[in-house]
Amino acid sequence: MRGSAWRWVGVLAVAGALTGCGFYGPQPGTYTAYQLTCCTKADIEQTWRPGTTVGLHWIVETSSRTTVNPTHRVTITSKLLGPYDDVASLKSSKPATHTVNGSVTTFDDRRPPPTESLVATFMLPQNLQPGLYRLDFNSDFGDGSSAGGSSIVRVGTP
């Protein structure tokens, strides 16, 4: 019985050591992550005019992230789709007849973005039809994941 007791002590000691290694291994570091969200209220609420250049001013947000995700490069794209007569048709699956792409914004999520990169520009064609347009934006994190959203903007007459 004495040998059996020592065997159990040995088994429990090895099991405790193995379990402890799993809990006390190296922890991933953290860093301040920067992300851009769309856009200032003034950008969305203004009436956009054909033949002009419109700027979308991205808003910088920060959060704490771990270094588990090695991706640093984020690419933001935006586009304007429309025109639609009303909000209901804009939200339906009716296809847009016009698409205007905004400039691409790229930044490293571990460094504060330079001020000049915080604006996406849209060069609106002179013949852009008035109406409601869906403004879509997407952040591609480079690791197969992305996030996006949309807003509604009004395009008026020139």
Secondary structure, DSSP 8 states (H G I E B T S, - for coil): -HHHHHHHHHHHHHHHHHHHHHHSS----EEEEEEEE---HHHHHSEE-TTSEEEEE-EEEEEEEETTS---EEEEEEEEEEEESSHHHHHSS---SEEEE---EEEETTS---GGGGEEEEE--TT---EEEEEEEEEE-SSS-EEEEEEEEEE---
